[in-house]
Amino acid sequence: MGNILSSRFGPRRIVLGGNESIWALGISPSSKFIASGGNDGVRLWDLDSYEEVDVPEEWGLCGPVSSLVWLEGESGETLVYGTALGFLVCWRQDNTHFKELSALKVASGTEITCLTGDTATGRVAVGIRDWTVQVYALNATGNLVQVFSVELVPNLVPTSIFFEDNVTKDVLLFSAYGGPRMTLAGNTGEVLSSSTPRIVMGRVGVSLNRRQYVLDNGINGFDIRDLRTDAHVLRLPTGRVTVSCPKQIFFTSDDSLAVGGSDHGLLYIFDRMSGVILNRFHHSKGGLVQTITVKDTGYDMILACAGSQDYGNGNISLWRYKSPTNRRWFISSMKAAQYWIVTTFRAVLFAVYVVQNVVYWTPLFSKWLLVAFPVSTIPRHSR
């Protein structure tokens, strides 16, 4: 059973899991289960009782789990996960336990670095370390049928992948090492567009409605950028980075909030419009908060995070609390408004100073050193 830690202020922290490193977290569509993936395979917990759920024993044959995603269909909720040995595996709930539906080896058998799913179509998009992207469709019997497989530019390492909200379910792909960002045709894998932001890019979250994406910048927090032009919109600061490992970041609450990890034991919640830090949740005393998941059920919010045992601990911290009331949202909005008023006032004062003193200056340019994230498996910690 999860260890429930009471807190004088704010929601309770619930601790799940053991001491192994965790590379993936996901909450089921019904919010009944949370799954973790890591060196000890896939583990499942019931979110009502916080009891661990029995899982199939075959997982060890496929290697450590690097990514996972949930789908929901007429037959129930299905968990799809990818491994470091290139296996794509499907589990589905069968009465009181989960059973394995299928397992297949993808591409050349190298690590699956990212997954995403679309419940409406039953599709799963897969990013693979050998610069391959594949899309599968989950059929009624639980087998994955390939839609397309495409090999992209050499040395492209996918870090995050998403389905577009359109009829053809085009695929958005982000890559590490300052590599390209691509849009692929949902039925063929044809490259529809490609851009190279040439910035340090860790894990990525996307807001399809607002046409923005937020990325781990590997320097001092997260950056929000325009999905159409790659233009920088806003920085979400967490302090100077000391551990060069890519951290996950998500938009939530109708994309009004951003939730991201850190390398000093805290989980951050930001206001998307202003960048103001609305809350910090304590996962550990220092250490890496690398893996996160978040789900807004409409009546409550579920946040969970984990990290690497080499940089903190491998436990899962979970917080669950009622969605903010209008008054709390008003307070959050006031914080954001206060931030913008102060920033604007400072800018006006500076402009007045420049005009009055007729100051001229030449900007100093420095070259970006594209520091790559660790060559070790993604999102695994650097060694």
C-alpha positions as CSV (number, residue, x, y, z in Angstrom):
1,M,0.0,0.0,0.0
2,G,1.2,3.5,-0.7
3,N,2.7,5.5,2.2
4,I,0.5,8.5,2.8
5,L,2.3,11.4,4.2
6,S,0.2,14.1,5.8
7,S,1.0,17.8,5.1
8,R,0.0,20.8,7.2
9,F,-0.5,22.8,4.0
10,G,-1.8,21.6,0.6
11,P,-2.6,18.1,-0.6
12,R,-1.2,14.9,0.9
13,R,1.9,13.3,-0.6
14,I,1.5,9.6,-1.4
15,V,4.6,7.6,-1.9
16,L,4.5,4.5,-4.2
17,G,7.1,2.2,-5.6
18,G,10.5,0.9,-4.6
19,N,14.1,2.0,-5.2
20,E,14.6,1.3,-8.9
21,S,14.9,4.1,-11.5
22,I,11.7,5.1,-13.2
23,W,11.6,6.3,-16.8
24,A,7.9,6.5,-17.6
25,L,4.6,7.2,-15.7
26,G,1.1,7.2,-17.0
27,I,-2.4,7.5,-15.5
28,S,-5.2,5.4,-17.1
29,P,-8.1,7.2,-18.9
30,S,-10.5,6.3,-16.1
31,S,-8.0,7.6,-13.5
32,K,-8.3,4.2,-11.8
33,F,-4.7,3.1,-12.3
34,I,-1.2,4.5,-12.5
35,A,1.6,2.7,-14.3
36,S,5.3,3.1,-13.9
37,G,8.0,1.8,-16.2
38,G,11.7,1.4,-15.4
39,N,14.5,-1.0,-14.6
40,D,12.0,-3.2,-12.7
41,G,9.6,-3.4,-15.6
42,V,6.0,-2.2,-15.4
43,R,4.3,-1.8,-12.1
44,L,0.6,-0.8,-11.5
45,W,-1.3,0.7,-8.6
46,D,-5.0,1.1,-8.0
47,L,-5.6,4.8,-7.4
48,D,-8.5,4.2,-5.0
49,S,-6.7,1.9,-2.6
50,Y,-3.1,2.6,-3.6
51,E,-2.6,-1.2,-3.6
52,E,-0.2,-2.6,-6.2
53,V,-2.0,-4.6,-8.9
54,D,-0.7,-8.0,-10.2
55,V,0.9,-7.8,-13.7
56,P,2.0,-10.5,-16.2
57,E,5.4,-12.1,-15.4
58,E,6.7,-12.1,-19.0
59,W,7.9,-8.4,-18.9
60,G,11.5,-9.4,-18.0
61,L,12.0,-11.0,-21.4
62,C,11.6,-7.6,-23.1
63,G,14.1,-5.5,-21.1
64,P,13.8,-2.3,-19.0
65,V,10.7,-0.2,-19.8
66,S,11.5,3.2,-21.4
67,S,8.1,4.6,-22.3
68,L,4.4,3.8,-21.9
69,V,0.9,5.1,-23.0
70,W,-2.7,4.2,-22.2
71,L,-5.5,3.7,-24.7
72,E,-9.3,3.3,-24.1
73,G,-11.6,1.3,-26.3
74,E,-14.8,-0.8,-26.2
75,S,-12.8,-3.7,-24.8
76,G,-11.5,-1.6,-21.9
77,E,-8.3,0.2,-21.0
78,T,-5.1,-1.0,-22.7
79,L,-1.5,-0.2,-21.6
80,V,1.1,-0.1,-24.4
81,Y,4.7,0.1,-23.4
82,G,8.1,0.2,-25.1
83,T,11.4,-1.2,-23.9
84,A,15.2,-0.6,-24.2
85,L,15.4,-3.8,-26.3
86,G,12.9,-2.5,-28.9
87,F,9.8,-4.4,-27.8
88,L,6.3,-3.0,-28.0
89,V,3.9,-4.7,-25.6
90,C,0.2,-4.5,-24.9
91,W,-1.6,-5.3,-21.7
92,R,-5.3,-5.2,-20.9
93,Q,-7.3,-5.6,-17.7
94,D,-9.0,-9.0,-17.4
95,N,-11.3,-8.9,-14.4
96,T,-9.0,-8.3,-11.4
97,H,-5.7,-8.5,-13.1
98,F,-3.9,-7.5,-16.4
99,K,-3.0,-9.9,-19.1
100,E,-0.6,-9.6,-22.1
101,L,-2.3,-9.3,-25.4
102,S,0.7,-9.0,-27.8
103,A,4.4,-8.3,-28.0
104,L,6.4,-7.4,-31.1
105,K,10.0,-6.3,-31.8
106,V,10.1,-3.0,-33.8
107,A,12.6,-1.8,-36.4
108,S,16.2,-3.0,-35.6
109,G,15.4,-3.8,-32.0
110,T,17.0,-0.6,-30.5
111,E,15.5,1.4,-27.7
112,I,12.0,2.8,-28.0
113,T,12.5,6.4,-26.8
114,C,9.0,7.8,-26.9
115,L,5.3,6.8,-27.4
116,T,2.0,8.5,-27.8
117,G,-1.5,7.2,-28.4
118,D,-4.8,8.3,-29.8
119,T,-7.9,6.7,-28.3
120,A,-10.3,7.7,-31.0
121,T,-8.4,5.8,-33.7
122,G,-6.6,3.2,-31.5
123,R,-3.3,4.4,-33.0
124,V,0.1,4.3,-31.3
125,A,3.1,6.3,-32.6
126,V,6.6,5.1,-31.8
127,G,9.9,6.9,-31.8
128,I,12.9,4.6,-32.0
129,R,16.6,5.3,-31.3
130,D,17.7,4.1,-34.7
131,W,16.0,7.3,-36.2
132,T,12.9,5.4,-37.2
133,V,9.3,6.4,-36.6
134,Q,6.4,3.9,-36.8
135,V,2.7,4.1,-36.3
136,Y,0.5,1.1,-35.4
137,A,-3.3,0.6,-35.0
138,L,-4.6,-1.6,-32.2
139,N,-7.2,-4.0,-33.5
140,A,-10.1,-5.7,-31.7
141,T,-8.0,-8.7,-30.7
142,G,-5.3,-6.6,-29.1
143,N,-2.7,-7.0,-31.9
144,L,-0.8,-4.0,-33.2
145,V,-1.1,-3.6,-37.0
146,Q,1.5,-1.4,-38.7
147,V,0.3,1.7,-40.5
148,F,3.7,2.9,-41.6
149,S,7.4,2.7,-40.8
150,V,9.8,5.4,-42.0
151,E,13.5,5.9,-41.5
152,L,14.4,9.5,-41.1
153,V,17.7,11.4,-41.2
154,P,20.8,9.6,-39.7
155,N,21.5,10.3,-36.0
156,L,18.0,11.7,-35.4
157,V,17.0,10.6,-31.9
158,P,13.3,11.1,-31.1
159,T,12.6,12.5,-27.7
160,S,8.9,13.3,-27.8
161,I,6.1,12.4,-30.2
162,F,2.4,13.5,-30.6
163,F,-0.6,13.1,-32.8
164,E,-2.0,16.2,-34.5
165,D,-5.7,16.8,-33.9
166,N,-6.7,16.4,-37.5
167,V,-8.5,13.8,-39.7
168,T,-5.3,12.1,-40.9
169,K,-3.7,12.1,-37.4
170,D,-0.4,13.5,-38.6
171,V,2.6,13.0,-36.3
172,L,4.6,15.7,-34.6
173,L,8.2,14.6,-33.8
174,F,10.9,16.3,-31.7
175,S,14.5,15.2,-31.5
176,A,17.6,15.6,-29.3
177,Y,21.0,17.0,-30.0
178,G,19.7,20.1,-31.7
179,G,18.1,18.0,-34.3
180,P,15.1,18.7,-36.5
181,R,11.4,19.0,-35.5
182,M,9.2,17.3,-38.1
183,T,5.5,16.8,-39.1
184,L,4.9,13.4,-40.7
185,A,1.8,12.4,-42.7
186,G,-0.4,10.2,-40.5
187,N,-1.1,7.5,-43.1
188,T,2.2,7.3,-45.0
189,G,5.0,8.8,-42.8
190,E,5.9,11.3,-45.6
191,V,7.7,14.4,-44.2
192,L,5.3,17.3,-44.5
193,S,7.4,19.9,-42.8
194,S,10.8,20.1,-41.1
195,S,12.6,22.8,-39.1
196,T,15.8,22.9,-37.1
197,P,15.5,25.2,-34.1
198,R,19.1,24.5,-33.2
199,I,18.5,24.7,-29.5
200,V,19.2,22.4,-26.6
201,M,16.0,20.4,-26.4
202,G,15.1,17.7,-23.8
203,R,11.6,16.4,-23.4
204,V,8.7,18.4,-24.8
205,G,5.0,19.0,-24.1
206,V,2.6,20.3,-26.7
207,S,-0.6,22.5,-26.7
208,L,-2.4,21.8,-30.0
209,N,-5.1,24.3,-29.2
210,R,-2.7,27.2,-28.6
211,R,-0.1,25.9,-31.2
212,Q,2.7,26.1,-28.7
213,Y,5.3,23.7,-27.3
214,V,7.3,23.7,-24.1
215,L,10.7,22.1,-23.8
216,D,13.4,21.4,-21.2
217,N,16.1,23.8,-22.2
218,G,18.9,22.0,-20.3
219,I,20.1,25.3,-18.8
220,N,17.8,26.9,-16.3
221,G,14.3,25.5,-16.8
222,F,11.8,25.3,-19.6
223,D,11.0,27.4,-22.6
224,I,7.6,27.9,-24.4
225,R,7.9,28.3,-28.2
226,D,5.5,28.8,-31.1
227,L,4.7,25.6,-32.8
228,R,4.5,27.3,-36.2
229,T,7.6,29.4,-36.2
230,D,9.7,28.1,-33.3
231,A,9.8,31.7,-31.9
232,H,10.6,32.0,-28.2
233,V,7.5,33.0,-26.2
234,L,8.3,32.7,-22.5
235,R,10.8,31.1,-20.1
236,L,9.7,29.0,-17.1
237,P,12.7,29.2,-14.7
238,T,13.7,26.5,-12.2
239,G,17.2,27.7,-11.5
240,R,20.6,26.8,-13.0
241,V,20.7,23.2,-14.1
242,T,23.4,21.0,-12.5
243,V,22.4,17.6,-13.8
244,S,22.3,17.3,-17.6
245,C,19.4,14.9,-17.9
246,P,16.2,15.6,-19.9
247,K,13.2,16.2,-17.8
248,Q,9.5,15.9,-18.7
249,I,7.1,18.8,-19.0
250,F,3.4,18.9,-19.7
251,F,0.6,21.4,-20.3
252,T,-2.6,20.8,-18.3
253,S,-5.9,22.4,-17.2
254,D,-6.9,23.4,-20.7
255,D,-3.3,24.2,-21.3
256,S,-3.4,27.1,-18.8
257,L,-0.7,25.5,-16.6
258,A,2.7,23.8,-17.2
259,V,4.0,21.1,-14.9
260,G,7.7,20.2,-15.0
261,G,10.5,18.6,-13.0
262,S,13.8,19.8,-11.8
263,D,17.3,18.6,-10.6
264,H,16.7,19.6,-7.0
265,G,13.8,17.5,-5.8
266,L,10.9,19.8,-6.7
267,L,8.0,19.5,-9.1
268,Y,6.9,22.9,-10.4
269,I,3.5,24.3,-11.5
270,F,3.7,27.4,-13.8
271,D,1.1,29.8,-15.1
272,R,1.4,29.4,-18.9
273,M,0.7,33.1,-19.7
274,S,3.0,34.8,-17.2
275,G,5.6,32.1,-16.3
276,V,4.8,32.7,-12.6
277,I,5.5,29.7,-10.3
278,L,2.1,28.9,-8.8
279,N,3.2,26.0,-6.7
280,R,6.1,23.7,-5.8
281,F,5.7,20.1,-4.7
282,H,8.5,18.4,-2.7
283,H,9.5,15.0,-4.1
284,S,12.9,14.5,-2.4
285,K,15.7,16.3,-0.6
286,G,17.6,17.3,-3.7
287,G,17.9,14.8,-6.6
288,L,16.3,14.5,-10.0
289,V,12.6,14.9,-10.8
290,Q,12.9,13.5,-14.3
291,T,9.7,11.6,-15.0
292,I,6.2,13.1,-14.4
293,T,2.6,12.6,-15.4
294,V,-0.5,14.8,-14.7
295,K,-4.2,14.2,-15.2
296,D,-7.0,16.7,-14.8
297,T,-10.2,14.7,-14.3
298,G,-12.4,17.7,-14.2
299,Y,-13.1,17.5,-10.5
300,D,-9.6,16.8,-9.2
301,M,-6.0,17.0,-10.2
302,I,-3.6,14.1,-10.1
303,L,0.2,14.8,-10.2
304,A,2.9,12.2,-10.0
305,C,6.7,12.3,-10.4
306,A,9.7,10.1,-10.0
307,G,13.4,10.1,-10.8
308,S,16.6,8.0,-10.9
309,Q,18.0,6.3,-7.9
310,D,21.4,7.6,-8.9
311,Y,20.1,11.2,-8.5
312,G,17.8,11.1,-5.5
313,N,15.4,8.1,-5.2
314,G,13.2,5.9,-7.3
315,N,10.0,6.4,-5.4
316,I,6.9,7.8,-7.0
317,S,5.4,10.8,-5.3
318,L,1.7,11.4,-6.0
319,W,-0.6,14.3,-5.0
320,R,-4.3,14.3,-5.5
321,Y,-6.6,17.2,-4.7
322,K,-9.7,18.9,-5.7
323,S,-9.5,21.2,-8.7
324,P,-8.9,24.8,-7.7
325,T,-11.9,26.8,-6.8
326,N,-12.7,30.1,-8.5
327,R,-11.2,32.0,-5.6
328,R,-7.9,30.1,-5.9
329,W,-7.9,30.7,-9.6
330,F,-8.5,34.3,-8.9
331,I,-5.6,34.4,-6.6
332,S,-3.4,32.7,-9.2
333,S,-4.6,35.2,-11.8
334,M,-3.7,38.0,-9.4
335,K,-0.2,36.7,-9.0
336,A,0.2,36.6,-12.8
337,A,-1.2,40.1,-13.1
338,Q,1.1,41.4,-10.4
339,Y,4.1,39.9,-12.2
340,W,3.1,41.5,-15.5
341,I,2.5,44.9,-13.9
342,V,5.9,44.9,-12.2
343,T,7.6,43.8,-15.4
344,T,5.9,46.4,-17.5
345,F,6.6,49.1,-15.0
346,R,10.3,48.3,-15.0
347,A,10.4,48.3,-18.8
348,V,8.8,51.7,-18.9
349,L,11.2,53.1,-16.4
350,F,14.1,51.7,-18.4
351,A,12.8,53.2,-21.6
352,V,12.4,56.6,-20.0
353,Y,16.0,56.4,-18.7
354,V,17.3,55.5,-22.2
355,V,15.4,58.4,-23.8
356,Q,16.5,61.0,-21.2
357,N,20.2,60.0,-21.3
358,V,20.4,59.2,-25.0
359,V,22.3,56.1,-24.4
360,Y,23.5,54.0,-27.3
361,W,24.9,50.6,-27.1
362,T,26.0,47.7,-29.3
363,P,24.6,44.3,-28.3
364,L,27.2,41.6,-27.5
365,F,26.6,38.3,-29.3
366,S,27.8,35.0,-28.0
367,K,27.8,31.8,-29.9
368,W,25.5,29.0,-28.7
369,L,27.4,25.9,-27.8
370,L,24.9,23.1,-28.6
371,V,25.5,20.9,-25.6
372,A,24.0,17.5,-26.3
373,F,22.2,15.6,-23.7
374,P,23.8,12.4,-22.5
375,V,24.3,9.7,-25.2
376,S,22.9,7.2,-22.8
377,T,19.4,5.9,-23.4
378,I,16.6,8.5,-23.3
379,P,15.2,9.5,-20.8
380,R,17.8,7.4,-18.8
381,H,20.2,9.3,-16.6
382,S,23.7,10.1,-17.8
383,R,26.6,8.0,-16.8
